[in-house]
Amino acid sequence: MRGRVLAAVLCTALLTAGCAGSGDTGAEGDPVADVVSGIAPNPAIAAKLPPQVRASGRIRVATAAKGSPPIRYYSETNGKLIGVEIDLQQAVGRVLGVRMDSQDATFDEILPALGSGRYDLGQGNFGVTEERKKLVDFVTYYDDGFGFLVRAGRQQPPIQGPADLCGLRVGTTAGTSFEQVLHQRVGECAARSRADYHVSVYRSTADSMLALSQNKMDVLVSSSVFLQYAAERQRGRMTYVNKIYDEHVGFVLKHDSPLSEPLRLAVQQLIDDGAYQKIMAKWGLESAAIRQSQVNPPGLR
């Protein structure tokens, strides 16, 4: 039932007339296609896991349950959390030969919980920023960025930075790097003798999408991966504008976690042997694919 309720919310928020359910990815592929179970363990990489993880045979993952297609969302078919991040999570577990013990968490509680030792790693489309790197370490697995979405019919030139939003009503999601940058750089408008943009912050992506559809904002700023996916399903109701600020996305771990290097090696093996490309293609995210997984690459400031 929970999956059906969330699916209905997402279908409404995305305005996908005739939405067949939260599991429908459209032309990109079958959301329940199995691209993970054939991945074999790599004993050499698994040997690098901390002794306590090898002994327990599991990694405790805090997964942000409130997500959006194709990143993370509940399947209407079986009520399970699915999406590209879930496939990557499970694929890494296969390489390491451990069970990924995924537990639902809210986005804003994950980083503090890592420091307390409650979880071994977190996942929630976390973009690498220099501010977040003060709190956690990252192991990257795809690229995202700041995307912009408007209602169809709005004549919106490409946006090169926050100064191009001056005078507009802008919406984004709470606790994200999008919110952080928008608040940090609003002064650029005054510096150019232009009216400030007004930022409305919403609790979830679904809420912000609904607000855009109801003309409560001019431009929605969110994950470019999500917004491109959503625009393709709007049937002319929404228009994806463009993307700025390439942002590495990955697992988050407490500082100096002994899991960082095994995780990076596992992601890199998936990239090198082609399993990663199958996962990205399943969700239509070939453009977000990376060639090299990194620990703590330079992040957004």
N, C-alpha and C positions, 0 to 999 in steps of 0.2 A: 504493500500500500504506500509506504514511504516513497518508493521509487516512482510510483504513478503520480503522486502529488507533485513531486519535484519536476517530473517530466512535463506535467501540465503547466507549471509555472514557467518553465523554460520555453515551452511552445508558445505561450502567451507573450512572453517577453521578446522572443525573437520574431513574433508575428508571422510564423511560418504557417500560412494557410494550408490546410490539408496535412499538417505535421503528422507523420506516421508514428511518432513516438520518439523518445529521447535516444533510441538506438539507431535511428536512421541517419547515416552520414551522407546519403545521396550518392553521387557518382563516384566519390573517391573510393568506396569499398564497403565491405561488410563489417560492421562494428563488432561482431562476435567472431570474425575470422580468427583462427588460431595461428598466430605468427610467433609464438613463444615456446610451446611445449617441446619443439624439436631441438631446442638449444641445449647443448651438452655442457656439463661442468668442466671447468679447467682446473685440475688439481694444483698446478703451479701457482695460479692466482689465489685459489682458495687457501693455500698454505700460508699466505701473507695476512690472513685474517687474524684478529686478536684471539688469544687462546679461549677467552670466555665465549666468544661468538662461535668458534669451532665446536666448543663443548656443548653449547645450547642448540646449535644448528639453526639459529634464527637471528634476524635483525629486526629490531623494533622500529617501525616507521610511523611517524606522525604524518598523516595525509590530510591535507585540507579538503574536507568533504564538500564544501560549497564551491563548486567549480562550474565550468561551462564547456560545452562541446567545442572543439574536439580534445580539450585538455584533460578534464576530469568531469564526469557527470554520472548520475545514476541511470542505469538502463531501465526502461519501462518494462522490458521483457522479463528480466529476472531480479530487478532491484539491486543489482550489484554495481559497484563503482567501476566505471570503465573509462577509457580514453588513452591518449598517447602516453601520458605520464604513468598510468597504471601498467601499460604494456612494457614500458622501459623499466619500471620498478621490478616487475616480475622477470624480465629478461636478465637483468643484472643478478637477481637471486639465482637464476638457473646457472649462470656462469660461475658464481661463487659456491654453488652447491648448498645453499641455505634457504630456509623459508623466510620470505619477507612478511613479517607479522604486521600488517597494516592496520592502524587504528585511526578512526575518525578524529579530527581535531579542527579547531577553528584556525583561520589563517594567523590571527594575531597572537595566539597562544603558543605557536610552534617554536619560535626562536627562544623565548624564555624557558620552555620545557626542555630544550636541548641542553641548556646550561645546567639544569637541575639533575640531568641524568635520567629523566623519565623515559626518553626515547634515544635511540642511537642515531637516527637521522630524520630529516623532515623533507616534505615534498609539497609544493603548492604553487608551481610556476614562479618560483622565487628568482627574480632577476638579480644579477650581481651588481651591487652598488658599494661604493667605498664606505658608506655609513654602515651597511649591514655587515661588511667584512670586519668591523670592529667587534661584532657580536659572535659571528659564526664563520666557518669556512665553507667553501663551495666546491662541488665537483660537477662540471658542466655536461649537459647532454643535448641541448639545442639552442638556437638563437631566436630571440623574440625582439620586441621593440615597442616604441610608442606609436600606436595606430590611432587614426581619427575617422570617425563615422558620423555622417549627417543624414538627415531625411532626404529622400529623393526629391529632386527639384531645386534644392538649395545650390546656388552657384558658389561653391567654396574652392578657391584656388589652393594649390598645394601648400601645406603648412611646413615651414622650415624650422620653427621653434616657437616657444611661448609668446614671443612678441607678435606673431601672426594671429594670435587669438584675442588681441586687445579689443575691448568693447563687446565681446561675445559672452554668452552664457555657456559655461563649460561644465561638463559632468564627468565624474570618475568614481572609482571605488575606494572605500576606506582602507587605510593601512598599506596601500600599494606605493611603489616608486613613482607612479604617475601622480598621485596626490602630493607626494613629497616635492617633486620638481615643480609642479604647478604653483604651490605655495611659496617655494623658494624664489621663483623667478618672476613673480607677478610685478615686481618693481620695474621690470624692463619697459612696461607700458608707460609709466610716469616719466621714465628717462627719455622716452620718445615723444613726450607731451601728448600721449594718447590715453583714452579711458581704460582703466583696469578691466581685465576680464573677471567675471564673477564665477567662483568655483562652487558647485554643489557636490557634496560627497554622499554616496549611497552605500548601503551596507553590503550589497551584492551586485554582481554583474547583471543578474536578471532584473534587479530593481532599476539600475541605470539604463538598461535597454528599454524598459517600459517607460521610463521618464522621457527618453528621447522620442519614443513613438508618440507620446502625449504632448510634445512640443514644450517641455519644461526646460529644455536646453537647446543650444544651437549645435554644439559639437560634443561628442562623447570621446573621451581619451581613455584608451584601455590597451590590452594586449593586441598587437597587430595580428598574431596568430588567430585569436578568437574573432576579432572584428572582420577579418577577411572571410573567415568561415561563415560568420553570421550574415554578412552582406550577400554572399552567394545564395543564401536561403531566403532572402527578403522578397524575391520576385518583384524587384523594382521599387520596393518601399524604402530601402536604405542604400546609401552610396558610400563605399569605402574611399577615403581621400588619398592617403599615402602613409608612409611610415618614416619615422626618424629615430635616431638614437638606437643603433643596434645594441641589444642587451643580451648577454649570455645568461642562460637559465640552467639551473641544476639542483642537485641535492644540497641540502644544508646540514652541516654537522658542527658540533662544538669544536672550538679551536684545538688544533693539533690532535684531532681524533685519529687513532691508528686505522680507522676504516677508510680514510680519505684515499690513500694510494690503492688499496684493493678495489675500491669502487671505480676509480679512474681507469685502472687496468681493465676492469670488466666492461665498462662502457667502450673503451678503445677496442677491445676484442670484438664487440658487437659491430662496431664501425668497420673494422678491418675484414671481418668474415661475411659481411653483407646482411646480417640479421637486422641490424639497425635500420638499414635502408628499407627493408620490408615493413618494419614498424612505421616508419615515417610515411611511406607510400600508402599504407592502409588508411591513414588519417588525412591524406592529401597534403602533407606538410613537407614535401621534398625541399621547398625553398627555405625551410627553417633548419635543415640538416647541417651538421658540423662535420668536419674532417678529423678534428682532434679534440679529445676531452682534456680539460685542464683543471688544475686545482688553483683556485683563487686568481683568475686572470684579472687584468685591470677592469674596474667597474665604473658605472655611472657615478658622477660626482654631483 
